[in-house]
Amino acid sequence: MPHREGLRTWIEIHRDAVQRNIRTFRRLIGPNVKLWSVVKSNAYGHGLYAFTPLAEQAGVDGFCVDSVVEGLSLRRAGVKKPILTLGPTLPPRLIPARKSDIAVSIPTFEALHAISGVKDPPKFHLKIDTGMHRQGFYLHDVPKVVKALTKLRISKSKQLEGVFTHFASAKDLNYPTYTDMQFAQFEKAVAMLRKAGFRRLIRHAAATGGTLIGKNYHLDAVRVGIGLYGLWPSKELEVQLGSRIRLAPALSWRTAVAEVKRLMPGDYVGYDLTERVRRPTVAAVLPIGYWHGFPRSLSSVGEVLIRGKRARVLGRVSMAMIVVDATDARPRVGDTAIVIGKNGRDELSAADVAARAGTIHYELVTQLNPLMERVVV
């Protein structure tokens, strides 16, 4: 496969895969539940400006981002659909959020007080901590929240748009106990808010795992991140549901062979002399390294695909270069090497590469350098 002219390394985002994944989740949640696409952290490394238009065209109902800054980037890119920030919002960002119709999350009394001090506040969603112990009001805080809303004259405001929580461990059909406990806590919080007069709030609890595990978690909206990129939130769910729910990886990472060298038995490769070849070896030099997001932990163990053959990393992963043993592939300068993706029947999935690197696919893809060009194919 020829490399892309002018690019030494690039990431391909597959339009068909994105559309297929969105259709899959649409069928799963039905017509009455909103599908929000989580595009925080540069769309999980897939490229905010590459992935978001595809998701918008495929009919998602809105987007979840980490910050107002990310939300403003989407607005400047022409996104019209609802946007909700999931991370904390600093007070100076509240007015820009309102001006650009970006809803923010309110997880603390300090944040609630800050938004009440804005003459024309943005829409906001209350965050309830039901057991993640990361962000949000505890269940016993909800009566105080209601009083604060009333005291701060937010009780009749249309700006309070939603209420949500986040599951800590919705990744295995066989172990739903903690998720069910969290959901029960959330339902109690919602009941308190409704009793206080907040009856039209958008309720949402499920991310990808919760969406896959059970319809009772879907409520009014789901926040699907990793699943829309064609990746499973856990190996357990892939094993349990993979026979009837098909997810298509949306991302592949490719690079071009920059140089081919012949090594003799006994030659050392790379920094610190950590690897010494034992046979005549054809080495391919690839212009990627840990700066690009290829983990240094893949030194001497990582693999790429060249001409349908696996080629193992030789020695240390450098900042912007690796060397691989491509003896079986017989490479030429300019050949394409696949870092993540398929080549014929063989595949280096993000999950497999991450496991070999000692991490998870969430981290692997989100750490792909945003300066690498994302190409929609």
Phi, psi and omega per residue, in radians:
M1 nan 2.179 -3.114
P2 -1.213 2.612 3.101
H3 -1.413 2.849 -3.131
R4 -1.315 2.293 -3.048
E5 -1.043 2.224 3.069
G6 1.522 -0.131 -3.123
L7 -1.982 2.239 3.077
R8 -1.438 -0.572 3.076
T9 -2.612 2.563 -3.083
W10 -2.757 2.823 3.113
I11 -2.031 2.280 3.113
E12 -1.786 2.318 3.070
I13 -1.932 2.099 -2.977
H14 -1.599 1.952 -3.071
R15 -0.992 -0.788 -3.108
D16 -1.078 -0.669 -3.131
A17 -1.154 -0.750 3.119
V18 -1.063 -0.816 -3.135
Q19 -1.098 -0.696 -3.122
R20 -1.147 -0.737 -3.128
N21 -1.152 -0.684 3.123
I22 -1.161 -0.695 3.069
R23 -1.094 -0.682 -3.139
T24 -1.057 -0.825 -3.125
F25 -1.271 -0.530 3.054
R26 -1.069 -0.806 3.123
R27 -1.100 -0.626 -3.080
L28 -1.206 -0.695 -3.041
I29 -1.634 -0.331 -3.136
G30 1.447 3.070 -2.995
P31 -1.370 -0.263 -3.018
N32 -1.711 0.037 3.141
V33 -1.983 2.311 3.131
K34 -1.325 2.442 3.104
L35 -1.867 1.888 3.095
W36 -1.774 2.273 -3.139
S37 -1.600 2.147 3.132
V38 -1.510 2.024 -3.062
V39 -2.124 0.427 3.097
K40 -1.121 2.847 3.078
S41 0.969 0.909 3.113
N42 1.008 0.756 -3.123
A43 0.947 0.911 -3.131
Y44 0.896 0.678 3.117
G45 1.430 -0.061 -3.105
H46 -1.446 -0.167 3.126
G47 1.749 1.920 -3.096
L48 -0.984 -0.737 -3.058
Y49 -1.506 -0.221 3.071
A50 -1.565 -0.801 -3.040
F51 -1.376 -0.749 -2.996
T52 -1.021 -0.797 3.101
P53 -1.055 -0.613 3.112
L54 -1.126 -0.756 3.141
A55 -1.170 -0.677 3.136
E56 -1.139 -0.762 3.120
Q57 -1.123 -0.550 -3.112
A58 -1.427 -0.075 2.949
G59 1.730 0.406 3.019
V60 -1.158 2.760 -3.051
D61 -1.553 -0.319 -3.123
G62 -3.124 -3.100 -3.062
F63 -2.319 2.539 3.023
C64 -1.967 2.271 3.130
V65 -2.164 3.020 3.121
D66 -1.440 -0.661 -2.963
S67 -2.456 2.884 3.043
V68 -1.077 -0.615 3.122
V69 -1.017 -0.796 3.089
E70 -1.117 -0.714 3.132
G71 -1.085 -0.737 3.100
L72 -1.103 -0.614 3.094
S73 -1.076 -0.715 3.116
L74 -1.170 -0.709 3.111
R75 -1.085 -0.742 3.118
R76 -1.127 -0.499 3.114
A77 -1.400 -0.043 3.057
G78 1.764 0.118 3.134
V79 -1.239 2.229 -3.113
K80 -1.825 -0.347 -3.022
K81 -1.284 2.866 -3.107
P82 -0.988 2.527 3.108
I83 -2.276 2.334 3.087
L84 -2.169 2.257 3.026
T85 -1.505 2.403 -3.125
L86 -1.733 -0.432 -3.130
G87 -1.543 3.087 3.125
P88 -1.171 2.586 3.133
T89 -2.054 2.168 3.093
L90 -1.275 2.546 -3.099
P91 -0.876 -0.704 -3.136
P92 -1.105 -0.268 -3.118
R93 -1.579 -0.097 -3.053
L94 -1.202 -0.738 3.134
I95 -1.170 -0.795 3.043
P96 -1.021 -0.606 3.107
A97 -1.113 -0.787 3.128
R98 -1.119 -0.765 -3.107
K99 -1.093 -0.522 -3.128
S100 -1.794 0.202 3.107
D101 0.953 0.931 3.080
I102 -1.961 2.141 3.106
A103 -1.414 2.540 -3.121
V104 -2.066 2.798 3.076
S105 -1.630 2.410 3.087
I106 -2.058 1.848 -3.073
P107 -1.881 -0.091 -3.035
T108 -2.447 2.825 3.067
F109 -1.149 -0.579 3.095
E110 -1.094 -0.746 3.120
A111 -1.177 -0.655 3.119
L112 -1.117 -0.733 3.118
H113 -1.146 -0.699 -3.122
A114 -1.113 -0.747 -3.100
I115 -1.247 -0.482 3.113
S116 -1.234 -0.369 -3.137
G117 -1.455 -0.049 3.119
V118 -1.594 2.233 -3.064
K119 -1.012 -0.773 3.120
D120 -2.188 1.472 -2.990
P121 -1.296 2.775 3.041
P122 -1.297 2.913 2.990
K123 -1.114 2.643 3.126
F124 -2.597 2.774 3.100
H125 -2.109 2.318 3.061
L126 -1.345 2.351 3.098
K127 -1.785 2.225 3.142
I128 -1.904 2.200 3.085
D129 -1.562 1.885 -3.098
T130 -1.826 0.126 3.130
G131 2.575 -0.084 3.039
M132 -1.299 -0.503 -3.133
H133 0.965 0.872 3.117
R134 -2.259 -1.093 3.118
Q135 -2.270 2.613 2.931
G136 2.057 2.892 3.074
F137 -1.400 2.457 3.002
Y138 -1.305 2.830 -3.137
L139 -0.992 -0.717 -3.120
H140 -1.232 -0.190 3.084
D141 -1.442 -0.319 -2.967
V142 -1.036 -0.771 3.074
P143 -1.008 -0.657 3.093
K144 -1.188 -0.615 3.094
V145 -1.095 -0.788 3.128
V146 -1.037 -0.793 3.122
K147 -1.088 -0.709 -3.140
A148 -1.152 -0.707 3.103
L149 -1.057 -0.726 -3.140
T150 -1.182 -0.814 -3.126
K151 -1.095 -0.624 -3.103
L152 -1.553 0.137 3.070
R153 1.094 0.607 3.077
I154 -1.778 -0.166 -3.015
S155 -1.025 -0.554 -3.127
K156 -1.846 0.139 -3.101
S157 -1.366 2.477 3.068
K158 -1.373 -0.079 -3.078
Q159 -1.269 -0.479 3.073
L160 -1.327 1.813 -2.945
E161 -1.775 -0.557 -3.004
G162 -2.701 3.011 3.078
V163 -2.508 2.444 -3.062
F164 -2.678 2.905 3.020
T165 -2.438 3.106 -3.140
H166 -2.399 2.276 -3.124
F167 -1.377 2.468 -3.106
A168 -1.517 -0.455 -2.965
S169 -2.630 0.778 3.139
A170 -1.542 1.208 -3.015
K171 -2.355 0.191 -3.099
D172 -2.698 2.121 -3.136
L173 -1.073 -0.481 -3.052
N174 -1.450 -0.177 -3.101
Y175 -2.314 1.226 -3.090
P176 -1.588 0.021 -2.954
T177 -0.995 -0.863 -3.077
Y178 -1.196 -0.685 3.106
T179 -1.095 -0.742 3.109
D180 -1.107 -0.660 3.096
M181 -1.111 -0.780 3.116
Q182 -1.072 -0.762 -3.104
F183 -1.108 -0.695 3.111
A184 -1.109 -0.707 3.082
Q185 -1.075 -0.739 -3.124
F186 -1.134 -0.754 3.125
E187 -1.059 -0.641 3.088
K188 -1.135 -0.719 3.118
A189 -1.104 -0.766 3.121
V190 -1.087 -0.729 3.132
A191 -1.058 -0.713 3.100
M192 -1.078 -0.762 -3.130
L193 -1.154 -0.704 3.115
R194 -1.131 -0.720 3.122
K195 -1.070 -0.549 3.131
A196 -1.434 0.000 3.075
G197 1.914 -0.063 3.138
F198 -1.615 1.502 -2.977
R199 -1.816 -0.177 -3.062
R200 -1.970 0.444 -3.131
L201 -1.302 2.473 2.999
I202 -1.318 2.097 -3.123
R203 -1.746 2.266 3.083
H204 -2.576 2.403 -3.092
A205 -2.351 -0.536 -2.938
A206 -1.590 2.242 2.862
A207 -1.599 -2.729 -3.081
T208 -1.027 -0.843 -3.094
G209 -1.057 -0.880 3.134
G210 -1.076 -0.624 3.109
T211 -1.122 -0.698 -3.126
L212 -1.294 -0.561 -3.004
I213 -1.323 -0.754 -3.055
G214 -2.807 2.441 -3.134
K215 -1.153 -0.479 -3.123
N216 -1.134 -0.326 3.104
Y217 -1.489 -0.145 -2.994
H218 -1.237 -0.670 3.110
L219 0.910 -2.258 -3.080
D220 -1.633 -0.384 -3.102
A221 -2.749 2.689 3.023
V222 -2.174 2.589 3.141
R223 -1.924 1.697 -3.033
V224 -1.792 2.100 3.108
G225 -1.898 -1.521 -2.980
I226 -0.973 -0.567 -3.107
G227 -1.160 -0.626 3.137
L228 -1.216 -0.331 3.071
Y229 -1.550 0.052 3.081
G230 1.449 0.330 -3.127
L231 -2.040 2.532 -3.120
W232 -1.489 2.522 3.105
P233 -1.206 -0.371 3.104
S234 -2.760 2.737 3.082
K235 -1.147 -0.594 -3.134
E236 -1.042 -0.830 -3.136
L237 -1.176 -0.588 3.096
E238 -1.104 -0.740 3.116
V239 -1.169 -0.741 -3.057
Q240 -1.286 -0.596 -3.003
L241 -2.068 -0.148 -3.008
G242 -1.090 -0.373 -3.136
S243 -1.317 -0.356 -3.125
R244 -2.130 -0.216 3.045
I245 -2.124 2.047 -3.091
R246 -1.826 2.155 3.051
L247 -1.912 2.412 -3.080
A248 -1.934 2.006 3.122
P249 -0.967 2.263 -3.055
A250 -1.578 -0.234 -2.999
L251 -2.048 2.420 2.878
S252 -2.352 2.615 -3.093
W253 -2.122 2.248 -3.074
R254 -2.297 2.706 3.074
T255 -2.571 2.870 -3.090
A256 -1.806 2.467 3.037
V257 -1.176 2.082 -3.066
A258 -1.604 -0.484 -3.075
E259 -2.766 2.579 3.067
V260 -2.134 2.253 -3.100
K261 -2.231 2.658 3.051
R262 -1.879 2.219 -3.117
L263 -1.962 2.565 3.120
M264 -1.742 2.682 3.076
P265 -0.910 2.279 -3.126
G266 1.733 -0.198 3.126
D267 -1.254 2.469 3.060
Y268 -1.599 2.711 -3.125
V269 -2.259 2.197 2.936
G270 1.386 -3.053 -3.110
Y271 -1.061 2.507 2.978
D272 1.165 0.161 3.062
L273 0.949 0.675 -3.040
T274 -1.351 -0.271 3.137
E275 -2.351 2.446 3.133
R276 -2.298 2.147 -3.070
V277 -1.333 2.588 -3.078
R278 -1.911 -0.018 -3.118
R279 -2.499 2.871 2.993
P280 -1.010 2.216 -2.959
T281 -2.270 2.393 2.984
V282 -1.707 2.002 -3.091
A283 -1.827 2.366 3.055
A284 -1.894 2.304 3.108
V285 -1.692 2.178 -3.102
L286 -2.035 2.351 -3.041
P287 -1.477 0.965 3.040
I288 -2.383 2.727 3.105
G289 -2.849 -2.813 -3.064
Y290 -1.207 -0.359 3.020
W291 -1.079 -0.607 -3.123
H292 -1.412 -0.310 -3.088
G293 1.959 0.207 3.044
F294 -1.568 1.866 -2.924
P295 -1.031 2.475 3.086
R296 -1.128 -0.417 3.114
S297 -1.174 -0.149 3.068
L298 -1.504 0.085 3.072
S299 -0.959 2.191 3.095
S300 1.182 -0.033 -3.138
V301 -2.223 -0.406 -3.138
G302 -1.176 2.820 3.125
E303 -2.386 2.718 2.935
V304 -2.291 2.946 3.078
L305 -1.907 2.173 3.075
I306 -2.261 2.145 -3.120
R307 0.906 0.665 3.080
G308 1.381 0.066 -3.136
K309 -1.977 2.544 3.075
R310 -1.386 2.381 -3.136
A311 -2.229 2.078 -3.043
R312 -1.470 2.533 3.070
V313 -1.131 2.320 3.075
L314 -1.805 2.097 3.069
G315 1.259 -2.759 -3.043
R316 -1.220 2.499 2.882
V317 -1.359 2.164 3.135
S318 -1.611 -3.137 -3.105
M319 -1.087 -0.713 -3.060
A320 -2.417 0.408 -3.094
M321 -2.783 2.510 2.975
I322 -2.337 2.788 3.045
V323 -2.101 2.353 -3.133
V324 -2.203 2.659 3.084
D325 -1.456 1.769 -3.086
A326 -1.911 0.486 -3.083
T327 -0.963 -0.786 -3.093
D328 -1.289 -0.341 -3.057
A329 -1.549 -0.359 -3.074
R330 0.892 1.095 -3.009
P331 -1.348 2.832 3.006
R332 -2.193 2.667 3.056
V333 -1.028 2.302 -3.113
G334 1.726 -0.235 3.049
D335 -1.051 2.658 3.069
T336 -1.579 2.304 3.007
A337 -1.871 2.343 3.128
I338 -1.696 2.132 -3.135
V339 -1.616 -0.800 3.000
I340 -2.294 2.213 3.114
G341 2.409 -3.001 -3.071
K342 -1.828 2.640 2.944
N343 -2.481 1.758 -3.048
G344 1.150 -2.214 -3.126
R345 -1.504 -0.252 -3.093
D346 -1.607 2.649 -3.108
E347 -2.587 2.412 2.937
L348 -1.904 1.633 -3.100
S349 -1.332 2.758 3.103
A350 -1.031 -0.678 -3.141
A351 -1.139 -0.724 -3.131
D352 -1.183 -0.753 3.121
V353 -1.098 -0.753 -3.134
A354 -1.111 -0.740 -3.141
A355 -1.071 -0.712 3.134
R356 -1.170 -0.511 3.130
A357 -1.473 -0.078 3.130
G358 1.395 0.484 3.126
T359 -2.423 -2.840 3.124
I360 -2.046 2.771 -3.074
H361 -1.136 -0.480 3.044
Y362 -0.965 -0.869 -3.108
E363 -1.183 -0.728 -3.088
L364 -1.021 -0.899 -3.050
V365 -1.296 -0.609 -3.124
T366 -1.267 -0.319 3.114
Q367 -1.635 0.118 3.024
L368 -1.158 2.221 -2.999
N369 -0.970 2.198 -3.119
P370 -1.148 -0.254 3.112
L371 -1.386 -0.259 3.034
M372 -1.214 2.373 -3.073
E373 -1.217 2.314 3.021
R374 -1.713 2.196 -3.083
V375 -2.046 2.126 3.106
V376 -1.418 2.183 -3.098
V377 -2.174 nan nan
